[in-house]
Amino acid sequence: MTPVAVPEVTVPKEPSSRAAPRADNRLKMLEATMKRHQYQADALIEVLHTAQELFGCLEDDMLTHVARSLKVPPSRVYGVATFYHFFTLKPHGEHTCVVCMGTACYVKGAAALVSAIEDLAGIKAGETTPDGKLSLITARCLGACGIAPAVVLDGEVLGYETPESLCNRVKGWLT
């Protein structure tokens, strides 16, 4: 049997919008997390959380590195990374606006919130403004149905939002 050459794992690249630090210990920290979990496949979500916390997003190189390290198919890693709302495959902007599109929020006007921010920022849901100031994200459900429609602005959950109130909050981020 002829041995198969396995391509070398490439180091995940820092997004081009940020300068890579000279002494980058993030990969070592990620490796420590995988080692702590004994490179077990059932640690995939924990490892992805750590990778995103360290690198800001889960780019293709990172997903491939995790798949090889945990010895799981890349399709499984990608499937987990795209299934859970917390994970992102692209760098977010300086500020994030997450609009809940769950049933209660949708019925109470979430679509109008998304439309208002799209018009204000000139982007579509899932995109980031060209200057990197704002990312508009939709979520399946935030679990805050009692304050619908709910949004999360830079990690702060806000309820009973209207298109006007949301645009007033976000407007300052775009200048």
N, C-alpha and C positions, 0 to 999 in steps of 0.2 A: 504494500500500500504506500502510495506517495504522500509525504507529509504536505499538509495544506498550509500555506503562508497566511498568517493572521495579521491584518494591518495593525499597526501600533495605535494605541489610544491617543487621540490628540487632546491636549489640554483645552478645556472649555475656554473660549475667548471672552474677554470682557466686552460688553456692548460698545460699539464704536463711539457712542456719545460720551463715554467716560474714559478718563485716562487710567490705564492699569497701574496699580501701585508697584513700586520697585520690588518690595519683598511681600509677595502675595501668599499669605498663609491659609487662604480660604480652602484650597484643595486639601491641605493637610487636615483642616478642621472637618471637612466632609469625609475624608478617609477615616478619621477618628470615629466619626458617627457610625460609619459602616462597620468598622472593626468592633466597636462596642456591641453592635447587633450581630456580630459574627458573620457578616456578609450574607445573612439569611434573606431570602426573597420576601418573607412576610414583613420585613422592615421597610418595604418600598415606600410607603406613605411617609414614614418618619424621615427617611433619607431625602425624599423630595422636598419635604418641609425645610429641612436643614439646607439643602442646596439652594432653594429659593430665598431663604433668609440670608444666606451668604452672598449670592450672586444677583439677587433682585428679580430674576426670572429664570425659566428653564428652557434655554435654547437647545437646538438639536444636538450640539456637541455634548452638552451636559446630560441629556437624556440617554445618549449612546453610552457615555461613560458609566452612568448608573446601571444601565442594562448589563453591560459587560461585567462590572464589579459584582453585581448581585446574581449574575448568571441567570437572568430572565430575558425573555424575548423583548426586543425593542418595542414591539407592538403593544405589549402589556404595559410597559412604562409609559408610552405615549397615551394609551387608553386611560390610565389612571390620571395622568397629568391633564388630560383634556376633560375628564369627567367631573372632577372636583373644581368648584368655583374658585377656591383659594389659589389654585395654581395658575400661573400665566406663562405663556410661551414667548411673549414679547415684553420688553421693558415698558413699565408704566411711566406716565408723565410725572412731573413734579407734584401735581395734585391729582387725586382720583375722585370721581363722582360715580358711585354705584347706585343704580336705580333698581329697586325690587320690582320684578314683573310677575310675582306670585298672584294668585287669583284675587285676593282681597285688595292688593295694591293696584292691580290692573283694573279692577272694577271701579276703584276710586280715583282713577286718572293717571296711572303710571305712564301710559303711552304718551300722554300730553307732556309729562315731565321730560321724557327722553326726547321728544320732538323739539321742545323748547331749548334744551341744551345743545342738540344737534344744530339748530338754527343759530344760536348764540355763538357757538365755538366753530362752526363750519366743518364739523366732523360727523361721522356716523357712529352709532353704538359699536363698541369694540375697537375704536380707533383712538389715537392720540394726536393732539394738535401738532402741526409741523414744527413749532418751536419747543415742543416737549413740555408745555405748561400744564396741560389737562388731558387726562384719559377718561373717556366715558365708557362705563361698563354696565351691563345689565346682569342681574342675578335671578335665578329661578325663584328663590324665596329667601328672605332674610330672617323669617320667623318672628317678625314684628307686626303681625297682622292687626293688632289692636290699635296701632298708630298709622294705619295705611292712609295714603301712600307713603312708604318709607324710603329713605335714601341714606347712603353712608358717604359722608364727605370727609376725606382724609382720616378715616377710621372712626368718625363720630356719627352715631346713628341719630337721624332726625326724622320726625314723623309729621303727619298732616301737611305735607309739602304741597304747594301750588306751583304752577310754572313760574309765576312772578317771584315768589319767595325764593325758589331755587335759583333762578337766574340772578337775582340780587346777591345771593351768597357767592355764586361762582364768578360773577362779573369781575371782581377784583383780582382773580387769579389770571385773567387773560390780558392784563395790561402790561 
